[in-house]
Amino acid sequence: MFLSSCAGDKIYSQMTDDQSSTPSEKVEASTYNKLLAPTNISFDSETLTLKWDSVLGAASYDVNVNGKIVKSKITANKLELSEKVIDKDKESQFLISVRAANKDETIKSNYTSFLYDVSNATSSSNFTFTLSEDKGSYSVNGLSPLVVSSFNEELVINREFNGLPVTSIADNAFKGQKKFDKVILPDTITHIGNGAFQNSYIKEIVFSNNLEVIGDYAFEGCSPLSCVTLPKCLNKIGRNPFRRLKIMIKNQSPCFEVYEGNLYDSGRKRLIAFCSGTSDFVIPDSVTTIGGSAFCDCNSLASVVIPDSVTAIGAEAFRGCSSLSSVVIPDSVTTIGDRAFGGCSSLSSVVIPASVTAIGRSAFWGCDSLSSVVIPDSVTTIGEEAFWGCDSLSSVVIPDSVTAIDRRAFEYCHSLSSIQIKAGSISEFERVKNMLIESDSYLGGVEFVKIDK
C-alpha cells in the first residue's frame, strides 16, 4: 500500500538534474530514438493545474488519470484538469501520470506517476515513479521537497506502487536532499542509479539485501556518511560511488574486497575507491586498472606509487588531488583517461611512458604547477583541452607520431613560448605544426622548433 503524506495545497515532484536539462536550441524530435520521462511534475490541488518540465526531443505530451488518457498531444508543459476528471465526490485517490511523445507519436516515454490522495485534505504523494520498460516494476524518481520534513529525518522507500514492486532508485533521484539523514531501502530494491544520493545529508543507509547494482557517484559528497555495509548480492559497482568521502566500508559480497580500508573488485584487479585517506599510498601490484574517480578529490594524497601491473588509468582517477606533487606512470600503462590528473594543482612533474598511445580529454587540465612535459613517440592522439590552463608549462616536446590533436589542447598555457616538434622531416614538422595551430588559435604566437628524432 502506498502511503501518502501532506504538505499544503500543492503537490510537487522532484526529478533528476540530467533529465530536466533543456537545450539552448530547438532539436527536432525525430532525431531521438528514445525519450526520457517528464520531470519536475507539480500539481495544484485548488486549480487542478498540472505542470512539468520539457523533455528533450518531445513534441507533445499525454496525461493519464487512473489508467485513462484524459488528454493527448498536449504541446504546452501544463494542463488544467477539469473537475469532471478529478471528481473528489466520486474518488478519493487519483493516479496522475504524464508521458512524452515525438512529433509523429512513434516514440513515447515511460509515464512519470504520482498519487494524489483526497481523503486527507492536506496529503500528497511522497515520491514520483516511472514504470519500467517491461511494465513489471517502478523506479523511484524523486521526493517532493515540501514533503521531506514529514519524514522525521528517516526516509523509508516503499516496497510497491500501484500494485507493482519498486525495484530501483533513479539517477539523481535524491541528489542534494538535506532534510533526512537515514535511508531504509526495502528488499525489492535491486538497483541504485548514478548520483542517486549525491551531496545529500544522509548519515546512515540500510541497503536492500537483494541490492545488485550501485551506480556511478551514488553517494558522492555525502560527508556525514561514515560507514556502509555492502550486501551479499551486490555484483556491480560503477565509478567510485563514495567519491570525496573518507568512509569505512564493510563488505558481505563475494564480488568485492576491502583491503586496508580501500575498495577493490574480487582479486584486487580493479581499484574502485580510495577511502582510507592516507597521504602516501602504494597501489598493490595485483591492480591492473585504476578505476574512474578512484582517488578523485583526495586532497590529502601527496604521493602515490603506481606498479607496473597497471595498464589503464581511468577517467578522473586522480582529478582534484591538490597535494599530489609528482607521479611516475609505469611503462605498462597504455591509456590515460579523460581528466585523469585534471586539477592536480601541485603536480610539477609527470613522466609519460612510451607505452601510452593516447592522452585523454583534459587529462592534465588545470595542473598549474606543471612546468614541462615530454610526449613520447608512442602517442598518436592528444585529447581536447589535454593541457588546458597549465599556467607554468614552458616546455613541450611533441613527436611526429601524433596524428590527432583535439581543440584547445594547450589553451591558456600562459608560460608556453615555444613548442619543440620531434620530426624526421620538414614535411612532418609542418604537418604537426599546422595541426597544433588549427586546433588552438592561442598558439598563433608560439614559436615552433624542429628537433631531430
C-alpha positions as a Markdown table, in Angstrom:
| # | Residue | x | y | z |
|---|---|---|---|---|
| 1 | Met | 0.0 | 0.0 | 0.0 |
| 2 | Phe | 1.4 | 3.4 | -1.0 |
| 3 | Leu | 1.4 | 5.8 | 1.9 |
| 4 | Ser | 0.7 | 9.5 | 1.3 |
| 5 | Ser | 1.5 | 12.5 | 3.4 |
| 6 | Cys | 0.6 | 16.1 | 3.1 |
| 7 | Ala | 2.3 | 19.4 | 2.6 |
| 8 | Gly | -0.1 | 22.2 | 1.9 |
| 9 | Asp | -2.3 | 22.7 | -1.1 |
| 10 | Lys | 0.3 | 22.0 | -3.8 |
| 11 | Ile | 1.9 | 18.7 | -4.7 |
| 12 | Tyr | 5.4 | 18.9 | -6.1 |
| 13 | Ser | 7.7 | 16.3 | -7.6 |
| 14 | Gln | 11.4 | 16.5 | -7.8 |
| 15 | Met | 13.3 | 14.7 | -10.6 |
| 16 | Thr | 16.8 | 14.2 | -11.9 |
| 17 | Asp | 19.0 | 17.0 | -13.0 |
| 18 | Asp | 20.1 | 15.1 | -16.1 |
| 19 | Gln | 16.5 | 14.7 | -17.3 |
| 20 | Ser | 15.4 | 18.2 | -16.6 |
| 21 | Ser | 18.0 | 19.9 | -18.7 |
| 22 | Thr | 16.7 | 22.0 | -21.6 |
| 23 | Pro | 18.7 | 22.5 | -24.8 |
| 24 | Ser | 19.6 | 26.1 | -25.8 |
| 25 | Glu | 18.4 | 25.4 | -29.4 |
| 26 | Lys | 15.3 | 23.6 | -30.6 |
| 27 | Val | 16.1 | 20.0 | -31.6 |
| 28 | Glu | 13.8 | 18.1 | -33.9 |
| 29 | Ala | 12.1 | 15.3 | -32.1 |
| 30 | Ser | 12.6 | 12.9 | -35.0 |
| 31 | Thr | 16.3 | 12.8 | -34.2 |
| 32 | Tyr | 15.7 | 10.9 | -30.9 |
| 33 | Asn | 15.0 | 7.1 | -30.8 |
| 34 | Lys | 14.2 | 7.2 | -27.0 |
| 35 | Leu | 12.6 | 9.9 | -24.8 |
| 36 | Leu | 13.1 | 10.4 | -21.1 |
| 37 | Ala | 10.1 | 10.5 | -18.8 |
| 38 | Pro | 8.8 | 14.0 | -17.9 |
| 39 | Thr | 10.4 | 15.6 | -14.8 |
| 40 | Asn | 9.7 | 18.1 | -12.0 |
| 41 | Ile | 5.9 | 17.5 | -12.0 |
| 42 | Ser | 3.8 | 19.8 | -9.9 |
| 43 | Phe | 0.1 | 19.8 | -9.1 |
| 44 | Asp | -2.0 | 22.5 | -7.6 |
| 45 | Ser | -5.0 | 20.8 | -5.9 |
| 46 | Glu | -7.0 | 24.1 | -5.8 |
| 47 | Thr | -6.8 | 25.0 | -9.5 |
| 48 | Leu | -6.2 | 21.3 | -10.6 |
| 49 | Thr | -3.2 | 22.6 | -12.7 |
| 50 | Leu | -0.6 | 20.0 | -13.6 |
| 51 | Lys | 2.9 | 21.2 | -14.8 |
| 52 | Trp | 6.1 | 19.5 | -15.8 |
| 53 | Asp | 9.5 | 20.3 | -17.4 |
| 54 | Ser | 10.2 | 20.0 | -21.1 |
| 55 | Val | 11.6 | 16.7 | -22.3 |
| 56 | Leu | 14.5 | 16.9 | -24.8 |
| 57 | Gly | 13.2 | 15.7 | -28.2 |
| 58 | Ala | 9.5 | 15.7 | -27.3 |
| 59 | Ala | 6.8 | 17.4 | -29.4 |
| 60 | Ser | 3.8 | 16.7 | -27.2 |
| 61 | Tyr | 2.6 | 15.0 | -24.0 |
| 62 | Asp | -0.2 | 12.7 | -22.8 |
| 63 | Val | -1.8 | 12.9 | -19.4 |
| 64 | Asn | -3.4 | 9.8 | -17.8 |
| 65 | Val | -5.6 | 9.7 | -14.7 |
| 66 | Asn | -6.5 | 6.4 | -13.1 |
| 67 | Gly | -5.5 | 4.4 | -16.1 |
| 68 | Lys | -7.3 | 6.6 | -18.7 |
| 69 | Ile | -5.8 | 9.1 | -21.1 |
| 70 | Val | -7.7 | 12.3 | -20.4 |
| 71 | Lys | -5.8 | 14.4 | -23.0 |
| 72 | Ser | -3.1 | 13.7 | -25.6 |
| 73 | Lys | -1.0 | 15.7 | -28.0 |
| 74 | Ile | -0.5 | 18.5 | -25.4 |
| 75 | Thr | 2.1 | 20.9 | -26.8 |
| 76 | Ala | 2.4 | 23.0 | -23.7 |
| 77 | Asn | 4.1 | 22.0 | -20.4 |
| 78 | Lys | 0.9 | 22.2 | -18.4 |
| 79 | Leu | -2.7 | 21.1 | -18.3 |
| 80 | Glu | -5.6 | 22.3 | -16.2 |
| 81 | Leu | -7.6 | 19.2 | -15.3 |
| 82 | Ser | -11.4 | 19.5 | -15.1 |
| 83 | Glu | -13.5 | 18.8 | -12.0 |
| 84 | Lys | -15.1 | 16.0 | -14.1 |
| 85 | Val | -11.7 | 14.3 | -14.3 |
| 86 | Ile | -10.7 | 15.0 | -10.7 |
| 87 | Asp | -14.1 | 14.3 | -9.2 |
| 88 | Lys | -13.5 | 14.4 | -5.5 |
| 89 | Asp | -17.0 | 13.3 | -4.7 |
| 90 | Lys | -16.6 | 10.0 | -6.5 |
| 91 | Glu | -12.9 | 9.1 | -5.9 |
| 92 | Ser | -10.5 | 9.7 | -3.0 |
| 93 | Gln | -7.3 | 8.8 | -4.9 |
| 94 | Phe | -6.1 | 9.7 | -8.3 |
| 95 | Leu | -3.1 | 8.2 | -10.0 |
| 96 | Ile | -1.8 | 11.0 | -12.3 |
| 97 | Ser | 0.7 | 10.3 | -15.0 |
| 98 | Val | 2.5 | 12.2 | -17.7 |
| 99 | Arg | 4.5 | 10.9 | -20.7 |
| 100 | Ala | 6.3 | 12.5 | -23.7 |
| 101 | Ala | 5.9 | 11.7 | -27.4 |
| 102 | Asn | 7.8 | 12.6 | -30.5 |
| 103 | Lys | 6.3 | 14.5 | -33.5 |
| 104 | Asp | 4.6 | 11.6 | -35.2 |
| 105 | Glu | 4.0 | 9.8 | -31.9 |
| 106 | Thr | 6.0 | 6.7 | -32.9 |
| 107 | Ile | 8.2 | 7.1 | -29.9 |
| 108 | Lys | 6.8 | 7.7 | -26.4 |
| 109 | Ser | 8.5 | 7.8 | -23.0 |
| 110 | Asn | 7.5 | 5.9 | -19.9 |
| 111 | Tyr | 5.0 | 7.6 | -17.6 |
| 112 | Thr | 6.0 | 9.6 | -14.6 |
| 113 | Ser | 3.3 | 9.0 | -12.0 |
| 114 | Phe | 2.3 | 10.2 | -8.5 |
| 115 | Leu | -0.7 | 9.6 | -6.3 |
| 116 | Tyr | -3.0 | 12.4 | -5.3 |
| 117 | Asp | -4.9 | 11.4 | -2.1 |
| 118 | Val | -8.0 | 13.5 | -1.5 |
| 119 | Ser | -9.1 | 11.6 | 1.6 |
| 120 | Asn | -6.5 | 13.5 | 3.7 |
| 121 | Ala | -7.2 | 17.2 | 2.8 |
| 122 | Thr | -3.5 | 18.0 | 3.4 |
| 123 | Ser | -1.9 | 15.0 | 1.8 |
| 124 | Ser | 0.3 | 14.5 | -1.3 |
| 125 | Ser | 2.4 | 11.8 | -2.8 |
| 126 | Asn | 5.8 | 11.2 | -1.1 |
| 127 | Phe | 7.5 | 10.1 | -4.3 |
| 128 | Thr | 7.2 | 10.2 | -8.1 |
| 129 | Phe | 7.7 | 7.0 | -10.1 |
| 130 | Thr | 8.4 | 5.8 | -13.6 |
| 131 | Leu | 7.1 | 2.5 | -14.9 |
| 132 | Ser | 9.8 | 0.1 | -16.2 |
| 133 | Glu | 10.1 | -0.8 | -19.9 |
| 134 | Asp | 8.6 | -4.2 | -19.3 |
| 135 | Lys | 5.8 | -2.6 | -17.2 |
| 136 | Gly | 6.5 | -5.0 | -14.3 |
| 137 | Ser | 8.0 | -2.6 | -11.8 |
| 138 | Tyr | 8.6 | 1.0 | -10.8 |
| 139 | Ser | 11.6 | 3.2 | -10.2 |
| 140 | Val | 11.6 | 6.0 | -7.6 |
| 141 | Asn | 12.4 | 9.3 | -9.4 |
| 142 | Gly | 12.3 | 11.8 | -6.6 |
| 143 | Leu | 10.7 | 13.2 | -3.5 |
| 144 | Ser | 8.5 | 16.2 | -3.0 |
| 145 | Pro | 10.6 | 19.0 | -1.3 |
| 146 | Leu | 7.5 | 20.1 | 0.7 |
| 147 | Val | 7.0 | 16.5 | 2.0 |
| 148 | Val | 10.6 | 15.9 | 3.2 |
| 149 | Ser | 10.0 | 17.4 | 6.6 |
| 150 | Ser | 7.3 | 14.9 | 7.3 |
| 151 | Phe | 9.8 | 12.0 | 7.3 |
| 152 | Asn | 11.3 | 12.9 | 10.7 |
| 153 | Glu | 14.8 | 12.6 | 9.3 |
| 154 | Glu | 14.2 | 9.0 | 8.2 |
| 155 | Leu | 13.4 | 8.1 | 4.6 |
| 156 | Val | 11.7 | 4.7 | 4.1 |
| 157 | Ile | 11.2 | 3.8 | 0.4 |
| 158 | Asn | 8.0 | 1.9 | -0.1 |
| 159 | Arg | 8.1 | -1.6 | -1.5 |
| 160 | Glu | 5.4 | -1.1 | -4.1 |
| 161 | Phe | 3.4 | 1.4 | -6.0 |
| 162 | Asn | 0.2 | 1.0 | -7.9 |
| 163 | Gly | 0.3 | -2.7 | -7.3 |
| 164 | Leu | 3.8 | -3.3 | -8.6 |
| 165 | Pro | 7.2 | -3.6 | -6.8 |
| 166 | Val | 9.5 | -0.7 | -6.5 |
| 167 | Thr | 12.9 | -2.1 | -7.7 |
| 168 | Ser | 15.2 | 0.8 | -8.4 |
| 169 | Ile | 16.3 | 4.3 | -7.3 |
| 170 | Ala | 16.6 | 6.5 | -10.5 |
| 171 | Asp | 19.7 | 8.5 | -11.4 |
| 172 | Asn | 20.0 | 11.7 | -9.2 |
| 173 | Ala | 16.7 | 10.9 | -7.5 |
| 174 | Phe | 17.6 | 12.3 | -4.1 |
| 175 | Lys | 20.5 | 14.4 | -5.2 |
| 176 | Gly | 21.2 | 17.3 | -2.8 |
| 177 | Gln | 18.4 | 16.4 | -0.3 |
| 178 | Lys | 19.4 | 17.8 | 3.1 |
| 179 | Lys | 16.4 | 17.1 | 5.4 |
| 180 | Phe | 16.7 | 13.4 | 6.1 |
| 181 | Asp | 19.7 | 11.6 | 7.5 |
| 182 | Lys | 18.7 | 7.9 | 7.4 |
| 183 | Val | 17.6 | 5.9 | 4.4 |
| 184 | Ile | 16.0 | 2.5 | 4.5 |
| 185 | Leu | 15.6 | 0.5 | 1.3 |
| 186 | Pro | 13.2 | -2.4 | 1.0 |
| 187 | Asp | 14.3 | -5.8 | -0.2 |
| 188 | Thr | 12.6 | -5.1 | -3.5 |
| 189 | Ile | 15.3 | -2.6 | -4.5 |
| 190 | Thr | 18.0 | -4.2 | -6.7 |
| 191 | His | 19.5 | -1.1 | -8.4 |
| 192 | Ile | 20.7 | 2.3 | -7.1 |
| 193 | Gly | 21.2 | 4.8 | -10.0 |
| 194 | Asn | 24.1 | 7.2 | -10.8 |
| 195 | Gly | 24.3 | 10.1 | -8.4 |
| 196 | Ala | 21.1 | 8.8 | -6.6 |
| 197 | Phe | 22.1 | 10.4 | -3.2 |
| 198 | Gln | 24.9 | 12.7 | -4.4 |
| 199 | Asn | 25.6 | 15.6 | -2.0 |
| 200 | Ser | 22.7 | 14.6 | 0.3 |
| 201 | Tyr | 22.9 | 14.7 | 4.1 |
| 202 | Ile | 22.5 | 11.1 | 4.9 |
| 203 | Lys | 24.4 | 9.7 | 7.8 |
| 204 | Glu | 23.2 | 6.1 | 7.5 |
| 205 | Ile | 21.8 | 3.9 | 4.8 |
| 206 | Val | 20.3 | 0.4 | 5.2 |
| 207 | Phe | 20.8 | -1.4 | 1.8 |
| 208 | Ser | 18.4 | -3.9 | 0.5 |
| 209 | Asn | 19.6 | -7.5 | 1.0 |
| 210 | Asn | 18.9 | -8.0 | -2.7 |
| 211 | Leu | 20.8 | -5.0 | -4.0 |
| 212 | Glu | 22.8 | -5.9 | -7.1 |
| 213 | Val | 24.0 | -2.6 | -8.6 |
| 214 | Ile | 25.3 | 0.7 | -7.2 |
| 215 | Gly | 25.8 | 3.3 | -9.9 |
| 216 | Asp | 28.5 | 6.0 | -10.6 |
| 217 | Tyr | 29.0 | 8.5 | -7.8 |
| 218 | Ala | 25.8 | 7.3 | -6.0 |
| 219 | Phe | 26.9 | 8.7 | -2.6 |
| 220 | Glu | 29.5 | 11.3 | -3.7 |
| 221 | Gly | 29.8 | 14.2 | -1.3 |
| 222 | Cys | 27.6 | 12.6 | 1.4 |
| 223 | Ser | 30.0 | 13.9 | 4.0 |
| 224 | Pro | 28.1 | 12.7 | 7.1 |
| 225 | Leu | 28.1 | 9.1 | 5.8 |
| 226 | Ser | 30.9 | 7.4 | 7.7 |
| 227 | Cys | 30.2 | 3.7 | 7.2 |
| 228 | Val | 28.3 | 1.4 | 4.8 |
| 229 | Thr | 27.9 | -2.4 | 4.6 |
| 230 | Leu | 27.8 | -3.8 | 1.0 |
| 231 | Pro | 25.2 | -6.6 | 0.9 |
| 232 | Lys | 26.0 | -10.1 | -0.4 |
| 233 | Cys | 24.0 | -9.9 | -3.6 |
| 234 | Leu | 25.9 | -6.8 | -4.9 |
| 235 | Asn | 27.7 | -7.7 | -8.1 |
| 236 | Lys | 28.3 | -4.3 | -9.9 |
| 237 | Ile | 29.7 | -1.0 | -8.7 |
| 238 | Gly | 30.2 | 2.0 | -11.1 |
| 239 | Arg | 32.7 | 4.7 | -10.9 |
| 240 | Asn | 33.6 | 5.4 | -7.3 |
| 241 | Pro | 30.2 | 5.7 | -5.6 |
| 242 | Phe | 32.0 | 7.1 | -2.5 |
| 243 | Arg | 33.9 | 9.9 | -4.2 |
| 244 | Arg | 35.1 | 12.7 | -1.9 |
| 245 | Leu | 34.4 | 10.5 | 1.2 |
| 246 | Lys | 36.6 | 9.1 | 3.9 |
| 247 | Ile | 34.5 | 6.2 | 4.8 |
| 248 | Met | 34.6 | 2.7 | 6.4 |
| 249 | Ile | 33.3 | 0.0 | 4.1 |
| 250 | Lys | 32.2 | -3.3 | 5.4 |
| 251 | Asn | 31.7 | -6.0 | 2.8 |
| 252 | Gln | 29.5 | -9.1 | 2.5 |
| 253 | Ser | 29.7 | -9.5 | -1.3 |
| 254 | Pro | 32.0 | -12.1 | -2.8 |
| 255 | Cys | 32.4 | -9.9 | -5.9 |
| 256 | Phe | 34.4 | -7.2 | -4.0 |
| 257 | Glu | 37.1 | -6.9 | -1.4 |
| 258 | Val | 38.1 | -4.3 | 1.2 |
| 259 | Tyr | 41.8 | -4.2 | 1.7 |
| 260 | Glu | 43.5 | -1.8 | 4.1 |
| 261 | Gly | 40.4 | 0.3 | 4.0 |
| 262 | Asn | 40.1 | 0.6 | 0.3 |
| 263 | Leu | 37.6 | -1.0 | -2.1 |
| 264 | Tyr | 38.6 | -3.4 | -4.9 |
| 265 | Asp | 36.9 | -5.9 | -7.0 |
| 266 | Ser | 37.4 | -9.6 | -6.1 |
| 267 | Gly | 41.1 | -10.4 | -6.7 |
| 268 | Arg | 42.1 | -6.8 | -6.4 |
| 269 | Lys | 42.5 | -6.2 | -10.1 |
| 270 | Arg | 40.5 | -3.0 | -10.1 |
| 271 | Leu | 40.9 | -0.3 | -7.5 |
| 272 | Ile | 37.4 | 1.1 | -7.2 |
| 273 | Ala | 37.6 | 3.6 | -4.3 |
| 274 | Phe | 40.5 | 5.0 | -2.2 |
| 275 | Cys | 38.7 | 5.5 | 1.1 |
| 276 | Ser | 41.5 | 5.4 | 3.7 |
| 277 | Gly | 42.6 | 9.0 | 3.2 |
| 278 | Thr | 46.3 | 8.3 | 3.8 |
| 279 | Ser | 48.8 | 10.9 | 2.4 |
| 280 | Asp | 51.2 | 8.3 | 0.9 |
| 281 | Phe | 49.9 | 5.3 | -0.9 |
| 282 | Val | 51.4 | 2.3 | -2.7 |
| 283 | Ile | 48.9 | 0.6 | -5.1 |
| 284 | Pro | 49.0 | -3.2 | -4.7 |
| 285 | Asp | 50.9 | -4.9 | -7.5 |
| 286 | Ser | 47.8 | -7.1 | -8.3 |
| 287 | Val | 46.0 | -4.0 | -9.6 |
| 288 | Thr | 45.7 | -3.7 | -13.4 |
| 289 | Thr | 43.1 | -0.9 | -13.6 |
| 290 | Ile | 42.8 | 2.3 | -11.5 |
| 291 | Gly | 39.1 | 2.8 | -11.7 |
| 292 | Gly | 37.3 | 6.0 | -12.7 |
| 293 | Ser | 37.5 | 8.7 | -9.9 |
| 294 | Ala | 39.2 | 6.2 | -7.6 |
| 295 | Phe | 41.3 | 9.0 | -5.9 |
| 296 | Cys | 39.2 | 11.9 | -7.1 |
| 297 | Asp | 39.4 | 15.0 | -4.8 |
| 298 | Cys | 41.6 | 13.2 | -2.2 |
| 299 | Asn | 43.3 | 16.4 | -1.1 |
| 300 | Ser | 45.4 | 14.6 | 1.5 |
| 301 | Leu | 47.1 | 12.4 | -1.1 |
| 302 | Ala | 50.7 | 13.7 | -1.5 |
| 303 | Ser | 52.4 | 10.8 | -3.2 |
| 304 | Val | 51.3 | 7.6 | -5.0 |
| 305 | Val | 53.3 | 4.6 | -6.3 |
| 306 | Ile | 51.7 | 3.0 | -9.4 |
| 307 | Pro | 53.0 | -0.5 | -10.0 |
| 308 | Asp | 54.0 | -1.9 | -13.4 |
| 309 | Ser | 51.0 | -4.2 | -13.3 |
| 310 | Val | 48.7 | -1.2 | -14.1 |
| 311 | Thr | 47.7 | -0.9 | -17.7 |
| 312 | Ala | 44.9 | 1.7 | -17.5 |
| 313 | Ile | 44.3 | 4.8 | -15.5 |
| 314 | Gly | 40.6 | 5.6 | -15.6 |
| 315 | Ala | 38.8 | 8.8 | -16.2 |
| 316 | Glu | 39.2 | 11.3 | -13.3 |
| 317 | Ala | 41.2 | 8.8 | -11.4 |
| 318 | Phe | 43.3 | 11.4 | -9.7 |
| 319 | Arg | 41.3 | 14.5 | -10.5 |
| 320 | Gly | 41.5 | 17.3 | -7.9 |
| 321 | Cys | 44.3 | 15.7 | -5.8 |
| 322 | Ser | 45.6 | 19.1 | -5.0 |
| 323 | Ser | 48.5 | 17.9 | -2.8 |
| 324 | Leu | 49.9 | 15.4 | -5.4 |
| 325 | Ser | 53.2 | 16.9 | -6.5 |
| 326 | Ser | 54.7 | 14.2 | -8.8 |
| 327 | Val | 53.8 | 10.9 | -10.4 |
| 328 | Val | 55.6 | 8.3 | -12.4 |
| 329 | Ile | 53.4 | 6.4 | -14.8 |
| 330 | Pro | 54.9 | 3.0 | -15.5 |
| 331 | Asp | 55.7 | 1.5 | -18.9 |
| 332 | Ser | 52.8 | -0.9 | -18.6 |
| 333 | Val | 50.2 | 1.9 | -18.9 |
| 334 | Thr | 48.7 | 2.3 | -22.4 |
| 335 | Thr | 45.8 | 4.6 | -21.6 |
| 336 | Ile | 45.5 | 7.8 | -19.6 |
| 337 | Gly | 41.8 | 8.5 | -19.2 |
| 338 | Asp | 39.9 | 11.8 | -19.6 |
| 339 | Arg | 40.6 | 14.3 | -16.8 |
| 340 | Ala | 42.8 | 11.6 | -15.1 |
| 341 | Phe | 45.0 | 14.2 | -13.5 |
| 342 | Gly | 42.9 | 17.3 | -14.1 |
| 343 | Gly | 43.1 | 19.9 | -11.3 |
| 344 | Cys | 46.2 | 18.4 | -9.7 |
| 345 | Ser | 47.4 | 21.9 | -8.9 |
| 346 | Ser | 50.6 | 20.8 | -7.1 |
| 347 | Leu | 51.7 | 18.4 | -9.8 |
| 348 | Ser | 55.0 | 19.8 | -11.0 |
| 349 | Ser | 56.4 | 16.8 | -12.9 |
| 350 | Val | 55.0 | 13.8 | -14.7 |
| 351 | Val | 56.7 | 11.0 | -16.7 |
| 352 | Ile | 54.6 | 9.7 | -19.6 |
| 353 | Pro | 56.0 | 6.4 | -20.7 |
| 354 | Ala | 56.5 | 5.2 | -24.3 |
| 355 | Ser | 53.7 | 2.6 | -23.8 |
| 356 | Val | 51.0 | 5.3 | -23.8 |
| 357 | Thr | 49.2 | 5.8 | -27.2 |
| 358 | Ala | 46.5 | 8.3 | -26.2 |
| 359 | Ile | 46.3 | 11.2 | -23.8 |
| 360 | Gly | 42.7 | 11.7 | -22.8 |
| 361 | Arg | 40.5 | 14.7 | -22.9 |
| 362 | Ser | 41.5 | 17.3 | -20.2 |
| 363 | Ala | 44.0 | 14.7 | -18.8 |
| 364 | Phe | 46.2 | 17.3 | -17.2 |
| 365 | Trp | 43.7 | 20.2 | -17.3 |
| 366 | Gly | 44.5 | 22.9 | -14.7 |
| 367 | Cys | 47.8 | 21.4 | -13.5 |
| 368 | Asp | 49.0 | 24.9 | -12.5 |
| 369 | Ser | 52.5 | 23.8 | -11.4 |
| 370 | Leu | 53.4 | 21.5 | -14.3 |
| 371 | Ser | 56.4 | 23.2 | -15.9 |
| 372 | Ser | 57.4 | 20.7 | -18.7 |
| 373 | Val | 56.2 | 17.6 | -20.4 |
| 374 | Val | 57.7 | 15.3 | -23.0 |
| 375 | Ile | 55.2 | 13.4 | -25.1 |
| 376 | Pro | 56.7 | 10.0 | -26.2 |
| 377 | Asp | 56.9 | 8.7 | -29.7 |
| 378 | Ser | 54.1 | 6.2 | -29.0 |
| 379 | Val | 51.4 | 8.8 | -28.6 |
| 380 | Thr | 49.1 | 9.3 | -31.6 |
| 381 | Thr | 46.3 | 11.3 | -30.0 |
| 382 | Ile | 46.2 | 14.3 | -27.7 |
| 383 | Gly | 42.7 | 14.9 | -26.4 |
| 384 | Glu | 40.7 | 18.1 | -26.2 |
| 385 | Glu | 42.0 | 20.5 | -23.5 |
| 386 | Ala | 44.6 | 17.9 | -22.5 |
| 387 | Phe | 46.9 | 20.6 | -21.0 |
| 388 | Trp | 44.4 | 23.5 | -20.8 |
| 389 | Gly | 45.3 | 26.1 | -18.2 |
| 390 | Cys | 48.7 | 24.7 | -17.3 |
| 391 | Asp | 50.0 | 28.2 | -16.4 |
| 392 | Ser | 53.6 | 27.1 | -15.6 |
| 393 | Leu | 54.1 | 24.9 | -18.7 |
| 394 | Ser | 57.0 | 26.4 | -20.5 |
| 395 | Ser | 58.4 | 23.4 | -22.4 |
| 396 | Val | 56.7 | 20.8 | -24.5 |
| 397 | Val | 58.1 | 18.2 | -26.8 |
| 398 | Ile | 55.7 | 16.6 | -29.3 |
| 399 | Pro | 56.7 | 13.8 | -31.7 |
| 400 | Asp | 55.6 | 13.4 | -35.3 |
| 401 | Ser | 53.8 | 10.1 | -34.3 |
| 402 | Val | 50.9 | 12.3 | -33.3 |
| 403 | Thr | 48.2 | 12.2 | -35.9 |
| 404 | Ala | 45.4 | 14.0 | -34.0 |
| 405 | Ile | 45.3 | 17.0 | -31.7 |
| 406 | Asp | 41.9 | 18.0 | -30.4 |
| 407 | Arg | 40.7 | 21.5 | -29.7 |
| 408 | Arg | 42.4 | 23.8 | -27.2 |
| 409 | Ala | 44.9 | 21.2 | -26.1 |
| 410 | Phe | 47.3 | 23.9 | -24.9 |
| 411 | Glu | 45.0 | 26.8 | -24.4 |
| 412 | Tyr | 45.8 | 29.2 | -21.6 |
| 413 | Cys | 49.3 | 27.8 | -21.1 |
| 414 | His | 50.5 | 31.4 | -20.5 |
| 415 | Ser | 54.1 | 30.5 | -19.9 |
| 416 | Leu | 54.4 | 28.5 | -23.1 |
| 417 | Ser | 56.5 | 30.4 | -25.6 |
| 418 | Ser | 57.8 | 27.6 | -27.8 |
| 419 | Ile | 57.0 | 24.0 | -28.7 |
| 420 | Gln | 59.6 | 21.5 | -29.9 |
| 421 | Ile | 58.4 | 19.1 | -32.5 |
| 422 | Lys | 60.5 | 15.9 | -32.9 |
| 423 | Ala | 60.2 | 15.2 | -36.6 |
| 424 | Gly | 62.1 | 13.1 | -39.2 |
| 425 | Ser | 61.5 | 15.6 | -42.0 |
| 426 | Ile | 60.4 | 19.1 | -42.7 |
| 427 | Ser | 57.1 | 18.0 | -44.1 |
| 428 | Glu | 56.3 | 16.1 | -40.8 |
| 429 | Phe | 57.3 | 19.1 | -38.8 |
| 430 | Glu | 55.0 | 21.3 | -40.8 |
| 431 | Arg | 52.2 | 18.8 | -40.5 |
| 432 | Val | 52.3 | 18.7 | -36.7 |
| 433 | Lys | 52.8 | 22.5 | -36.5 |
| 434 | Asn | 49.8 | 23.1 | -38.7 |
| 435 | Met | 47.7 | 20.6 | -36.7 |
| 436 | Leu | 48.6 | 22.5 | -33.5 |
| 437 | Ile | 47.7 | 25.9 | -34.9 |
| 438 | Glu | 44.4 | 24.6 | -36.3 |
| 439 | Ser | 43.5 | 23.0 | -33.0 |
| 440 | Asp | 44.2 | 26.2 | -31.0 |
| 441 | Ser | 44.3 | 29.8 | -32.2 |
| 442 | Tyr | 46.0 | 30.7 | -28.9 |
| 443 | Leu | 49.2 | 29.1 | -30.3 |
| 444 | Gly | 49.5 | 31.6 | -33.1 |
| 445 | Gly | 52.2 | 33.5 | -31.2 |
| 446 | Val | 54.1 | 30.4 | -30.1 |
| 447 | Glu | 57.5 | 29.6 | -31.6 |
| 448 | Phe | 57.7 | 26.1 | -33.2 |
| 449 | Val | 61.2 | 24.5 | -33.2 |
| 450 | Lys | 62.1 | 21.3 | -35.1 |
| 451 | Ile | 64.3 | 18.8 | -33.3 |
| 452 | Asp | 65.7 | 15.6 | -34.8 |
| 453 | Lys | 64.2 | 12.2 | -33.9 |
